[in-house]
Amino acid sequence: MDLNQKAREALKEMFDMVDAVSIDDIKTKGFTIRSGNKLLKLQVVEELQLPVEDEIREEFRQKLREKMQEIKSRLNSKITEMVELTSRVKQEAETKERELKDKLSKAHPMPDITENHAKRGISVVKGPGTDELIWLIQGIYWPKTYDRHPIEPNYSKKMMSPVTFMIRTYKNQVKGLSTRKTIGLGYFDHYHQINPDCWGNYKWPSTWEKIDDLIKIAKDAEAVLENVNPNSIARENPSGLPRKSTLERHVIYDKKSVNTGPLDQAARRLGANNPNEDVWEIS
């Protein structure tokens, strides 16, 4: 039953009570007169119907009807006002309830990230869809080898740079992995960056159970990037890093695996004796 129906029934009940009031029900059973410390009580012993009394009763009856009608009108207005107010409150409550349900349906249950996880450089933000999360894990980009040959340690250290590994998840699924700039989260420019990265043969796990699993994915990716694969270089002159030709002059080749002819030895001596000849790409 809606509020209007309940209000009409309650109003009818009150009106019936008001209409039941009659001037004929109002009778005097006696009078009391006080004079000083004396109290005189008069008692009705007989009732006589007098024309004057009928006139007076009719006048009171009319006044009572008018007053009752006024009371009924005020009750009706007040009940209507209360029904409208209650309806508005109910509508607002229903609207807020729908909004809350909608928010809950789109809410992302935030994972239990501890202070220890934060110290290891991990944070998380909401993704664009329900149950999607974006994990940001801090790491270091540090190329150490070129085609599995070591890069001169002192030169390699010059290429160290902070990097953010962005991992996208949907529920317990790992949907993507990319390297990002620590400031601004734009794609991190390196030799294998093709927006997003080319990971070669590396395949990250397709699912995760605990946060440590995501940290391990980032660390594995960090290790993959330590080697520059000349056969899959996407950019020979990435911003902030030496050009491919420059980098090659600082590779320590094993004589057993590489034939270092006169031209190659001359190029290496040129790079060693003339460090200013190294070309780094600046943007």
VEXKE-292589 format. One record per residue (C-alpha): residue number from 1; x, y, z. Coordinates in steps of 0.25 Angstrom, whole numbers, m for minus. Each point is the difference from the previous one (the first is absolute). Layout:
N
(node NUM; (X; Y; Z))
...
//
This chain:
283
(node 1; (0; 0; 0))
(node 2; (6; 14; m4))
(node 3; (1; 12; 9))
(node 4; (m12; 7; m7))
(node 5; (m9; m12; 3))
(node 6; (4; m1; 14))
(node 7; (m1; 15; 2))
(node 8; (m15; 0; m5))
(node 9; (m4; m11; 9))
(node 10; (7; 7; 12))
(node 11; (m7; 13; m4))
(node 12; (m14; m7; m1))
(node 13; (2; m6; 14))
(node 14; (3; 14; 6))
(node 15; (m12; 6; m8))
(node 16; (m9; m11; 5))
(node 17; (4; 4; 15))
(node 18; (m2; 14; m3))
(node 19; (m14; m2; m6))
(node 20; (m4; m9; 12))
(node 21; (1; 12; 9))
(node 22; (m14; 6; 3))
(node 23; (m5; 12; 8))
(node 24; (m11; m10; 5))
(node 25; (11; m8; 7))
(node 26; (4; 12; 9))
(node 27; (m9; 1; 12))
(node 28; (1; 6; 14))
(node 29; (m2; m9; 11))
(node 30; (1; 10; 11))
(node 31; (6; 14; 5))
(node 32; (9; 4; 11))
(node 33; (0; 13; 6))
(node 34; (11; 5; 10))
(node 35; (m2; 11; 10))
(node 36; (12; 2; 9))
(node 37; (3; m13; 7))
(node 38; (m14; m5; m4))
(node 39; (m3; m9; m12))
(node 40; (m14; m2; m5))
(node 41; (m3; m11; m9))
(node 42; (m13; 0; m9))
(node 43; (m4; m13; m6))
(node 44; (m9; m3; m12))
(node 45; (m13; m7; 4))
(node 46; (m8; 2; m13))
(node 47; (2; 5; m15))
(node 48; (m10; 8; m7))
(node 49; (0; 3; m15))
(node 50; (0; 15; m1))
(node 51; (m1; 8; m13))
(node 52; (11; 9; 4))
(node 53; (9; m12; 3))
(node 54; (m3; m5; m14))
(node 55; (4; 13; m6))
(node 56; (13; 1; 8))
(node 57; (3; m15; m4))
(node 58; (m2; 3; m15))
(node 59; (9; 12; 1))
(node 60; (11; m8; 7))
(node 61; (m2; m12; m10))
(node 62; (2; 10; m12))
(node 63; (12; 6; 7))
(node 64; (5; m14; 3))
(node 65; (m2; m5; m15))
(node 66; (8; 12; m5))
(node 67; (11; m2; 10))
(node 68; (1; m15; m3))
(node 69; (0; 3; m15))
(node 70; (12; 9; 2))
(node 71; (7; m11; 8))
(node 72; (m3; m9; m11))
(node 73; (6; 9; m10))
(node 74; (12; 3; 8))
(node 75; (2; m15; 2))
(node 76; (m1; m3; m15))
(node 77; (10; 11; m3))
(node 78; (10; m5; 10))
(node 79; (m2; m15; m4))
(node 80; (2; 4; m15))
(node 81; (13; 8; 4))
(node 82; (5; m12; 8))
(node 83; (m3; m10; m11))
(node 84; (7; 9; m10))
(node 85; (12; 2; 9))
(node 86; (1; m15; 3))
(node 87; (m1; m3; m15))
(node 88; (11; 10; m3))
(node 89; (9; m7; 11))
(node 90; (m3; m13; m6))
(node 91; (3; 4; m14))
(node 92; (13; 6; 5))
(node 93; (4; m13; 8))
(node 94; (m4; m9; m12))
(node 95; (9; 9; m9))
(node 96; (12; 0; 9))
(node 97; (m2; m15; 2))
(node 98; (1; m2; m15))
(node 99; (12; 9; m1))
(node 100; (7; m8; 11))
(node 101; (m4; m13; m6))
(node 102; (6; 5; m13))
(node 103; (13; 5; 7))
(node 104; (1; m14; 7))
(node 105; (m2; m7; m13))
(node 106; (12; 8; m6))
(node 107; (8; 0; 12))
(node 108; (14; m6; 0))
(node 109; (4; m9; 12))
(node 110; (13; 6; 4))
(node 111; (11; m10; 3))
(node 112; (7; m2; 13))
(node 113; (12; 8; m2))
(node 114; (9; 1; 12))
(node 115; (11; 10; 3))
(node 116; (10; m10; m3))
(node 117; (m5; m1; m14))
(node 118; (0; 15; m1))
(node 119; (15; 0; 4))
(node 120; (2; m10; m12))
(node 121; (m5; 11; m9))
(node 122; (m14; m5; m3))
(node 123; (m13; 8; m1))
(node 124; (m13; m2; m6))
(node 125; (m11; 8; m7))
(node 126; (m14; m3; m5))
(node 127; (m1; m4; m15))
(node 128; (m10; 5; m10))
(node 129; (m10; m12; 2))
(node 130; (m6; m8; 11))
(node 131; (10; m9; 7))
(node 132; (12; 6; m8))
(node 133; (12; 5; 8))
(node 134; (13; 7; m5))
(node 135; (12; m4; 8))
(node 136; (12; 9; 0))
(node 137; (14; m6; 4))
(node 138; (12; 8; 1))
(node 139; (13; m6; m6))
(node 140; (13; 3; m7))
(node 141; (3; 0; m15))
(node 142; (14; m5; m1))
(node 143; (6; m6; m13))
(node 144; (11; m9; 4))
(node 145; (2; m8; m12))
(node 146; (m1; 1; m15))
(node 147; (m3; m13; m8))
(node 148; (4; m7; 13))
(node 149; (13; 7; 0))
(node 150; (4; 9; 12))
(node 151; (0; 15; m1))
(node 152; (11; 7; 6))
(node 153; (m4; 1; 15))
(node 154; (3; 15; 1))
(node 155; (m7; 3; m13))
(node 156; (m12; m9; 4))
(node 157; (m2; 8; 13))
(node 158; (m2; 13; m8))
(node 159; (m12; m6; m6))
(node 160; (m7; m3; 13))
(node 161; (m13; 6; 1))
(node 162; (m13; m1; 9))
(node 163; (m11; m7; m7))
(node 164; (m15; m3; 4))
(node 165; (m5; m14; m4))
(node 166; (m15; 1; m3))
(node 167; (m8; m12; 2))
(node 168; (m15; m1; m3))
(node 169; (m9; m11; 6))
(node 170; (m14; m4; m1))
(node 171; (m4; m8; 12))
(node 172; (11; m10; 1))
(node 173; (4; 1; m14))
(node 174; (13; 8; m5))
(node 175; (m5; 7; m12))
(node 176; (13; 9; m4))
(node 177; (14; 4; 4))
(node 178; (7; 13; m5))
(node 179; (11; 9; 4))
(node 180; (m3; 14; 4))
(node 181; (6; 13; 4))
(node 182; (0; 2; 15))
(node 183; (m5; 14; m2))
(node 184; (m12; 1; m9))
(node 185; (m1; m15; m3))
(node 186; (3; 2; m15))
(node 187; (6; m11; m7))
(node 188; (15; m2; 5))
(node 189; (9; 2; m12))
(node 190; (10; m12; m2))
(node 191; (6; m9; m11))
(node 192; (m12; m9; 0))
(node 193; (m11; 10; 2))
(node 194; (m11; m1; m11))
(node 195; (m12; 6; 8))
(node 196; (m1; m9; 7))
(node 197; (13; m8; 2))
(node 198; (5; m12; m8))
(node 199; (3; m11; 10))
(node 200; (6; m10; m9))
(node 201; (m2; m14; 5))
(node 202; (m4; 4; 14))
(node 203; (m14; m4; 4))
(node 204; (m5; 5; 13))
(node 205; (m10; m9; 8))
(node 206; (m14; 2; m4))
(node 207; (m5; 0; 14))
(node 208; (4; 4; 14))
(node 209; (m5; m3; 14))
(node 210; (8; 9; 9))
(node 211; (7; 13; m1))
(node 212; (14; m6; 0))
(node 213; (m4; m7; m13))
(node 214; (m1; 14; m6))
(node 215; (13; 5; 6))
(node 216; (7; m13; m6))
(node 217; (m6; 3; m14))
(node 218; (6; 14; 1))
(node 219; (14; m5; 5))
(node 220; (0; m10; m11))
(node 221; (m3; 11; m11))
(node 222; (11; 8; 6))
(node 223; (10; m12; m2))
(node 224; (m5; m2; m14))
(node 225; (3; 15; m3))
(node 226; (14; m2; 4))
(node 227; (4; m6; m13))
(node 228; (m1; 9; m13))
(node 229; (m3; m10; m11))
(node 230; (5; 7; m13))
(node 231; (m9; m9; m9))
(node 232; (m13; 5; 6))
(node 233; (4; 15; 3))
(node 234; (m12; 9; m3))
(node 235; (8; 13; 2))
(node 236; (14; 2; m3))
(node 237; (0; 14; 7))
(node 238; (m9; 0; 12))
(node 239; (m1; 12; 8))
(node 240; (10; 1; 11))
(node 241; (8; m12; m4))
(node 242; (12; m1; m10))
(node 243; (m2; m3; m14))
(node 244; (1; m15; m4))
(node 245; (13; 3; m8))
(node 246; (6; 7; 13))
(node 247; (m5; m11; 9))
(node 248; (7; m11; m9))
(node 249; (14; 7; 3))
(node 250; (m2; m3; 15))
(node 251; (m3; m15; m2))
(node 252; (10; m10; 6))
(node 253; (1; m11; m11))
(node 254; (5; m14; 3))
(node 255; (11; m2; m10))
(node 256; (m5; m15; m1))
(node 257; (m14; 4; m4))
(node 258; (3; 13; m9))
(node 259; (11; 2; m10))
(node 260; (5; 14; 3))
(node 261; (7; 5; m12))
(node 262; (9; 12; m2))
(node 263; (m12; 9; m3))
(node 264; (m8; m5; 12))
(node 265; (13; 2; 9))
(node 266; (2; 14; m6))
(node 267; (m15; 4; 3))
(node 268; (2; m5; 15))
(node 269; (13; 8; 2))
(node 270; (m7; 12; m6))
(node 271; (m11; m1; 10))
(node 272; (9; m3; 12))
(node 273; (10; 12; m4))
(node 274; (m11; 10; m4))
(node 275; (m11; m1; 10))
(node 276; (m6; 13; m5))
(node 277; (m3; m7; m13))
(node 278; (m11; m8; 7))
(node 279; (m13; 4; m5))
(node 280; (m12; 0; 9))
(node 281; (m14; 4; m5))
(node 282; (m6; 12; 8))
(node 283; (m14; 4; m1))
//
